Amino acid sequence: MLTLGIDTSNYATSLAVFDTDAGEVVCDCKKFLPVKEGQLGLRQSDALFHHTAALPAMLAELGARADLTQVRAVGVSARPRPVEGSYMPCFLAGVSAATAFSLSRALPLIELTHQQGHIAAALYAAGDFTLFERESLVFHVSGGTTDLLLCHGAERITPLGTSSDLYAGQAVDRLGVKLGFPFPAGVYVSEQAALCKEKVHPKVSVHGLTCSLSGLENQCAKLLADGHDAPYVCKYCLLCVGETLVRMANNALAEHPGLPVVFAGGVMSSDLIRTYVTNRVPNAHFVPGKFASDNAIGISILAARECGAWPTTSM
């Protein structure tokens, strides 16, 4: 039995197919939305257009790699987060394609959220399917979120903490674009940071489970103005994000001792952040970038769970 996942976020168009019998992803494909040089993203109308234009060819690509006639359910990200009022027009493209696919084949359509997809992809990539059946602390860190969540699998989600202003991904992208890199700029900022051999001392603002990241943008601008090179400032930016997560995670573990801590979202693709955090947070789970950044893998997995087809052992 196969399930199809579709995700149309503010960054990428993503599709994935999950084999419920084998408990593995059969194939997936992703296309980043085109953003003009110097811009910090797209208008929603433009994102909706690019998703709509990309989906037919991407479905054809997926069909060349997997037998879509064996798909028994379709999952789709219908909105950003599983909270009241959460809405972005870009997800309408995915809902439209998923609805057409499911109706044409009389398949169940399962509406999920982008955040649930991130969480599910991270839990899956951690290699232990039992994470879907128990509580964990999950960070969803991206251009639109810096959320700390208490999760039971990816279905029951309780918000614990967040940023009071700027999101971590925004801080990283704004620095990258300021340095002349394309949007989204995380991969370029990470590459620059890896070139820096100097020690940096991040200054962060964390109060309990709430952080503030608006000062990070100003700190990076000042470091550049003071003559620090791009590798140093990029390393500083990423380590500030890392130190922020460390403090939030350890504060949460004081209230929820012993729980695994899973890190999801595009910003968590950074090797520098992963190394920094795993050395300072017990039982931390980071996953490969393919599963951390925007993708439809988690959506295809959750569609399988909704259908009651799910393995119970580790990968």
Steps between C-alpha positions, in 0.01 A plus 500: 500500500631843402404844626565827318601819683479854358640815660499850347680725746633853469838354396445185293262271313542146638362154426572164662381139488511277808477120497299399805596132473875563491482802731718706269491792259485369143590831335465875541564814299523867583528826308589828670291802409690758291580822688649808331847607605497715812144405597403337830234267367192512279159655512239234569341551160835430332564195720154365414572547128838323513357205694213464256738510204745250652265230630395327172858438385606393848212251524611361163857471634374318807291270283811399305664390825208337682181319399243763597217259415591331831438817703220438749482839674613857442630733771546874454617799701187713509630773732817598687428378854229303684362806680187703446540775241816356344481574127720580200377509139803307368359179647190528279704375204580177679144455621371548144741244353440251783123535470508444124726194538290346776164562332618362167590171671241496780774514766484639854630858527671578831555867581796566727726796576848603389626493858371147557685395185827643631456321831412167338795515259737568791356220715526259207858597419600449864464129422272402788133453409406491869554877506164522327337335799648697790574851615796702384612861494517626143651821366359623169750763388454659158435827321150512644538334840726467800266276695564267792227236512398216729397228256338161526611372163411763240127501567463650849701821525516741794690829451748567781717785378583721204675819391337823609610677181729384217517135397836325477468435128422866438817607679709255297338592168527873561871467571551283192315736267691795650819315404372455143386137516177369341187445711460270689855563615553243776727268301727790399519636854595150620771471235648835603484414871698182438789713374538685830763358738467776761315452825178696534297572812127514426281743692140389522172594666304211653247524781365161597359351181477830310780651297559829322696501173443853371828611658690237300436682173638823649800321653593349162467838327727658761761226467513556125522877548787448747699316233441133583498279191206295372616162642532646851158669493330193353652282771389748763145501363467121495654453844260758642216289366666190643552652845140623501375147434732354764362728770137445398551123481664471840235721657233272350681187618493638853120486474483180291805295605616205294313576180676475163558838333445500123608786274300561180477780244730638234732686738578166664683393183805689628789271597639773725176532697465121524848455643461789742161387631565126524801567720282697742154341497448141622313256275494742205394369159605684183416360158653531150419820312265321261269428793558829684419746221158538336382167359191286445651189660336557837164562335516167313591327827214658693258400223610140561444538874153642441421191294609275785794358305814547705801291604578475871873428492805714440645546153 
